[in-house]
Amino acid sequence: MTGGGPTRTLPSHDPMGQETSEKWEVQLRKGCLELAILASLWGGRLYGLEILRRLESESDLIVSEGTVYPLLSRLKSLALVESEWVESDGGHPRKYYRLTTAGKHRAIEMARVWSEFSASLSKLLVPLSKERHTKEKPEKEK
């Protein structure tokens, strides 16, 4: 799973044997995937490929079918989403997913927790952001 848009260059050398920054970013994205899927279904029912496209276009999450479908199955077993097969004009039926009432409540709660967490972490990261911007300025601006 990788993000779209510009490629991020992160330090990968870790002499202590801990996870690299790239692995950390992958884990962060995986941890947010359930919320991203629930959010993608907020506007109504979607079939699998539409979910994948929405994740990519609206969040830069490029995810394989092999990652999304097992997660959709788990969300279905938790009664957070429901699915139905619908005949399509293209010949093959499509499996559409939609949020259940419990799924809507879960999405709202997860969004609340995410907003609080990211806002508090953003406050902590302000000094790092200032440092990064200082280092990125051309020499004559410093």
N, C-alpha and C positions, 0 to 999 in steps of 0.2 A: 504494500500500500504506500503510495507516494502522493505528495501534494502537487497540484497543478501550479501554474504560474511560474515566476522566476525560481530558479534553483537556489536553495539556501546553501551557503558554505558554512559549515559548522566544524569546530575542531574535532578531530577524530582520534587523536593520540591520547591514550590514557595509560600511563605507566603503572598505575595501581591495579589494572585488570578490571576496573569497573566498567559499566556500560558506557559506550560512547554517546556523544550528543545526538548522532543520527538515530541510534537505537532508542534513546529517550524520546525523540520526536515521534517515532513510530508508535511507541507505547502510549504517548499522549493522545495521538490520533485514534488509536484503537479504543482507548478509554472513553473517548467522546462519541464513538460511533453509535451507540444505542440512542443517545440523545439526538444525534443528527438524523437517524432514521425516523424516530418518533416525530421530530420537527418537520421532516420532509413530508410526512403523511398528514400534517395538521390541516392542510387545505382540502383534503379529500382523498379518495382512493386513487392508488397508483399501482401499476404492475411493476415487476422487478426492474426491468430496464429503465423505466421512468424514474424509479428511486435512485438507481445508479447515476443517471444523468443529472438529477437534481442535486445529489451530493457533490458531484463534480462542479456543476455550474454555480452553485450557491455557497459552497464552502471549501472548494479546492480539495475535497477528499476524493481521491481516485481509488476506488475499492473494487476488488474482483467479485464476480458472482459467487465464487467459492467462499467469500467472506460474508457477503450480505445474506445469502439465502439461509445458511444455518442460524444466523442471528434473527432473521425474520421468523424462522421456525421456533426458536426459543421464545421470542416475544409472543408468538401465537400460543405456545404452551402455557405462558404466564397470563393469558387472556388480556394482553395489552393491545394486540392487533387481531383482526379476524380476516379471513380470506375467502374469496369465491372465484370460481372459474367462470369466465365470460367469453362467449363466442366472439370472434373478431372478423372483420371483413377480409382480413389477410389470410384466412383459412384456419390457422391454429388458434385454439382458445388460449386466453391469457389469464393468469392468476393475479387477481387484484387484491391489494391489501388496504385495510383502513383501520384507523384507531378505534378502539372500543372506548366506552366511557372511562374505564379504568386506565386505558392507555393515555387518554387526554389528561387525566389527573396526574399520572406519572410524568408526562411530558412537562406539564406546568411546574410540578415540584422540582424536576431535574433542572429546568430552565432557571428557577429561582435560586437553587443551590449554585448552579454554574455562575449566574450573575453576581451573587454575593462573593463567591470564591475568586472569580477573575477580577472583580473590583478591588478586593482586599489585597490580592497578589500584585495588582498593578501599582498600588501605592508603595508596596515594598520594592518594586522594580524601578521606580522613578530615578534613583541615583544611577542605576546601570544604564538607563536610556540616555541620561545626560552625558555620561562617560562615552558611550558609543557615538553620539552626535559630535562630541568634541574631537574624537579621533578621526571621524569621517570628513571634517572640514579641510579644505585645501590649505596649504601652508600660509598663503597670504591673508587668509581670513582670521587666523589665530592671533 
